[in-house]
Amino acid sequence: MEIKRGIAVSPGVAIGQAIVLDAEGFRIPKRFVQESAVVSEVRRLEQSLTKARDEALENESLIAEKLGNEYGAIFGAHALMISDPKLRREIVGLIEEKNFTPEYATSRVLRRYAQIFQAAGPAAAARVSDIFDVERRILRHLLGEQREELRHLTVPVIVLAHDLTPSETAGLDPKLVRAFATEEGGRTSHSAILAGALEIPAVVGIGRFLTDISGGDTVIVDGNRGLVILNPDEESLADYAHT
């Protein structure tokens, strides 16, 4: 049995089997395009930006209807970031001037944005997961890949992850996700705010712990005290069963 301490961001207690998500999203290698392909690659980027923006706007509408306008606005802000001409210019500039692939150029620009936010203090750092959300959304359309684990749940689980983007959190089904815990995150992150709105117990900012647990192991998430108990003993299970 191991007890991990983090930040309690959504109250409640849950006991269940763990599903462990990978610590990385997309790994984008440094790749180049032929000079003759630059125009078509820029066009492919622009099509992906349009699809990503439309998807974010659709999310805004769905979440606003489900949880309220203040939560939908999170994804409206994502759509604005994707539509930002400055973001497009920076990505296109790397494609045209350095012949980077759209995937690598997108990742490079948005990872730089994330570093700037992380260095700007706690309030700004809490928005880093939003930048990663935008990055993944654009890359999904460029690569044709999706992170599907959470969409295909058929039994109740406790989600353990390095971090969850706001989109992933908003898509959690409270009937199947009893709780979640992440290595990263803070009290004011949008993922934490959405967890509270969905009434899913959550603990974030635990630090590295995913290597200490395997999918299917029993976990207790105590969203009241900010505790995550990995492979709890019988006494702990009995104590929490009565809470």
RAJOLIN-V618845 format. One record per residue. N is the residue number from 1. RES is the residue in one letter. SS is DSSP state (hx for helix, st for strand, lp for the rest). PHI is phi in whole degrees, 0 to 359 (NA if undefined). PSI is psi in degrees with one decimal (none if undefined). Layout:
n | res | ss | phi | psi
N | RES | SS | PHI | PSI
N | RES | SS | PHI | PSI
This chain:
n | res | ss | phi | psi
1 | M | lp | NA | 134.9
2 | E | st | 230 | 138.3
3 | I | st | 250 | 123.2
4 | K | st | 250 | 141.8
5 | R | st | 246 | 136.4
6 | G | lp | 215 | -151.9
7 | I | st | 255 | 120.4
8 | A | st | 285 | 118.3
9 | V | st | 242 | -13.5
10 | S | st | 210 | 122.2
11 | P | lp | 287 | 163.1
12 | G | lp | 123 | 165.3
13 | V | st | 232 | 138.7
14 | A | st | 220 | 143.1
15 | I | st | 237 | 132.6
16 | G | st | 182 | -175.5
17 | Q | st | 275 | 143.4
18 | A | st | 273 | 143.5
19 | I | st | 242 | 126.0
20 | V | st | 254 | 119.6
21 | L | lp | 269 | 153.0
22 | D | lp | 298 | 153.0
23 | A | lp | 280 | -14.7
24 | E | lp | 245 | 152.8
25 | G | lp | 271 | -104.8
26 | F | lp | 262 | 135.5
27 | R | lp | 260 | 112.0
28 | I | lp | 254 | 110.0
29 | P | lp | 284 | 160.9
30 | K | lp | 284 | 114.0
31 | R | lp | 227 | 156.9
32 | F | st | 236 | 157.5
33 | V | lp | 245 | 154.5
34 | Q | lp | 295 | 146.4
35 | E | hx | 306 | -37.2
36 | S | hx | 290 | -15.1
37 | A | hx | 260 | -1.1
38 | V | hx | 301 | -46.5
39 | V | hx | 299 | -45.6
40 | S | hx | 291 | -32.5
41 | E | hx | 288 | -36.3
42 | V | hx | 296 | -39.8
43 | R | hx | 296 | -40.1
44 | R | hx | 296 | -39.7
45 | L | hx | 299 | -47.7
46 | E | hx | 297 | -37.5
47 | Q | hx | 295 | -39.3
48 | S | hx | 290 | -37.3
49 | L | hx | 297 | -41.7
50 | T | hx | 297 | -45.1
51 | K | hx | 295 | -40.5
52 | A | hx | 294 | -41.1
53 | R | hx | 297 | -45.9
54 | D | hx | 297 | -38.6
55 | E | hx | 295 | -41.3
56 | A | hx | 296 | -40.0
57 | L | hx | 294 | -37.4
58 | E | hx | 295 | -41.6
59 | N | hx | 299 | -40.6
60 | E | hx | 303 | -46.0
61 | S | hx | 294 | -44.7
62 | L | hx | 295 | -44.1
63 | I | hx | 288 | -36.0
64 | A | hx | 299 | -41.3
65 | E | hx | 292 | -35.8
66 | K | hx | 279 | -43.1
67 | L | hx | 240 | -18.1
68 | G | lp | 123 | 159.1
69 | N | hx | 298 | -34.1
70 | E | hx | 296 | -30.5
71 | Y | hx | 277 | -36.4
72 | G | hx | 298 | -32.0
73 | A | hx | 299 | -24.6
74 | I | hx | 303 | -43.4
75 | F | hx | 277 | -23.1
76 | G | hx | 297 | -38.1
77 | A | hx | 294 | -35.6
78 | H | hx | 298 | -43.4
79 | A | hx | 299 | -39.8
80 | L | hx | 295 | -40.1
81 | M | hx | 296 | -43.1
82 | I | hx | 296 | -33.2
83 | S | hx | 277 | -7.4
84 | D | lp | 299 | 119.1
85 | P | hx | 303 | -32.4
86 | K | hx | 296 | -42.3
87 | L | hx | 298 | -46.1
88 | R | hx | 301 | -45.8
89 | R | hx | 300 | -41.9
90 | E | hx | 294 | -42.1
91 | I | hx | 291 | -47.2
92 | V | hx | 299 | -37.4
93 | G | hx | 301 | -40.5
94 | L | hx | 290 | -32.6
95 | I | hx | 290 | -45.7
96 | E | hx | 283 | -37.8
97 | E | hx | 270 | -32.9
98 | K | hx | 246 | -1.7
99 | N | lp | 61 | 29.2
100 | F | st | 289 | 151.3
101 | T | lp | 293 | 154.6
102 | P | hx | 303 | -37.1
103 | E | hx | 298 | -49.2
104 | Y | hx | 291 | -39.8
105 | A | hx | 297 | -42.5
106 | T | hx | 298 | -49.0
107 | S | hx | 297 | -41.0
108 | R | hx | 296 | -45.4
109 | V | hx | 294 | -47.1
110 | L | hx | 287 | -30.4
111 | R | hx | 292 | -32.7
112 | R | hx | 292 | -40.9
113 | Y | hx | 302 | -43.9
114 | A | hx | 299 | -39.7
115 | Q | hx | 296 | -39.2
116 | I | hx | 296 | -44.3
117 | F | hx | 296 | -41.8
118 | Q | hx | 298 | -32.5
119 | A | hx | 275 | -6.5
120 | A | lp | 269 | 4.5
121 | G | lp | 111 | 167.7
122 | P | hx | 303 | -41.5
123 | A | hx | 297 | -44.5
124 | A | hx | 289 | -37.4
125 | A | hx | 299 | -28.3
126 | A | lp | 294 | -16.8
127 | R | lp | 267 | -0.7
128 | V | hx | 299 | -37.7
129 | S | hx | 297 | -27.1
130 | D | hx | 292 | -38.6
131 | I | hx | 295 | -42.8
132 | F | hx | 296 | -34.5
133 | D | hx | 298 | -47.7
134 | V | hx | 298 | -42.5
135 | E | hx | 302 | -49.7
136 | R | hx | 296 | -37.4
137 | R | hx | 297 | -45.9
138 | I | hx | 294 | -44.1
139 | L | hx | 295 | -33.6
140 | R | hx | 301 | -39.8
141 | H | hx | 284 | -31.1
142 | L | hx | 288 | -38.5
143 | L | hx | 263 | -18.0
144 | G | lp | 71 | 25.4
145 | E | lp | 244 | 150.9
146 | Q | lp | 222 | 149.7
147 | R | lp | 270 | 105.3
148 | E | lp | 258 | -6.3
149 | E | hx | 309 | -45.7
150 | L | hx | 283 | -15.1
151 | R | hx | 278 | -20.3
152 | H | hx | 252 | 20.6
153 | L | lp | 292 | 139.3
154 | T | lp | 235 | -14.6
155 | V | lp | 230 | 154.2
156 | P | lp | 297 | 138.4
157 | V | st | 218 | 169.4
158 | I | st | 248 | 123.2
159 | V | st | 273 | 125.7
160 | L | st | 242 | 129.4
161 | A | st | 209 | 162.3
162 | H | lp | 296 | -44.7
163 | D | lp | 196 | 160.1
164 | L | lp | 238 | 134.9
165 | T | lp | 284 | 163.2
166 | P | hx | 304 | -38.1
167 | S | hx | 296 | -43.7
168 | E | hx | 296 | -41.5
169 | T | hx | 295 | -44.9
170 | A | hx | 297 | -27.0
171 | G | lp | 274 | -2.5
172 | L | lp | 291 | 138.2
173 | D | lp | 264 | 111.2
174 | P | lp | 302 | -19.3
175 | K | lp | 285 | -24.8
176 | L | lp | 246 | -22.7
177 | V | st | 255 | 104.4
178 | R | st | 287 | -29.8
179 | A | st | 189 | 167.1
180 | F | st | 217 | 157.5
181 | A | st | 218 | 139.3
182 | T | st | 228 | 153.5
183 | E | lp | 289 | -38.1
184 | E | lp | 258 | -179.2
185 | G | lp | 107 | 161.1
186 | G | lp | 218 | 174.6
187 | R | lp | 297 | -30.5
188 | T | lp | 258 | 7.0
189 | S | lp | 293 | 153.5
190 | H | hx | 295 | -31.8
191 | S | hx | 296 | -40.6
192 | A | hx | 295 | -42.8
193 | I | hx | 297 | -41.0
194 | L | hx | 291 | -34.9
195 | A | hx | 300 | -42.4
196 | G | hx | 296 | -40.0
197 | A | hx | 293 | -35.1
198 | L | hx | 278 | -9.1
199 | E | lp | 60 | 41.9
200 | I | lp | 256 | 119.0
201 | P | st | 306 | 136.2
202 | A | st | 210 | 142.6
203 | V | st | 229 | 129.5
204 | V | st | 234 | 173.8
205 | G | lp | 64 | 34.8
206 | I | lp | 282 | -25.4
207 | G | lp | 88 | -178.9
208 | R | lp | 297 | 124.4
209 | F | lp | 208 | -8.8
210 | L | hx | 296 | -26.5
211 | T | hx | 287 | -11.3
212 | D | hx | 265 | 4.0
213 | I | lp | 218 | 151.1
214 | S | lp | 236 | 154.0
215 | G | lp | 303 | 136.1
216 | G | lp | 96 | -17.2
217 | D | lp | 292 | 153.6
218 | T | st | 279 | 138.1
219 | V | st | 223 | 144.3
220 | I | st | 247 | 128.1
221 | V | st | 249 | 118.2
222 | D | st | 254 | 94.4
223 | G | lp | 283 | -2.7
224 | N | lp | 275 | -39.2
225 | R | lp | 249 | -0.8
226 | G | lp | 74 | 36.4
227 | L | st | 244 | 144.5
228 | V | st | 232 | 122.9
229 | I | st | 250 | 116.1
230 | L | st | 269 | 132.0
231 | N | lp | 48 | 59.4
232 | P | lp | 298 | 150.7
233 | D | lp | 280 | 174.1
234 | E | hx | 299 | -37.8
235 | E | hx | 297 | -45.5
236 | S | hx | 296 | -41.0
237 | L | hx | 298 | -41.1
238 | A | hx | 293 | -40.3
239 | D | hx | 299 | -46.9
240 | Y | hx | 283 | -22.9
241 | A | hx | 295 | -21.1
242 | H | lp | 258 | 5.9
243 | T | lp | 270 | none
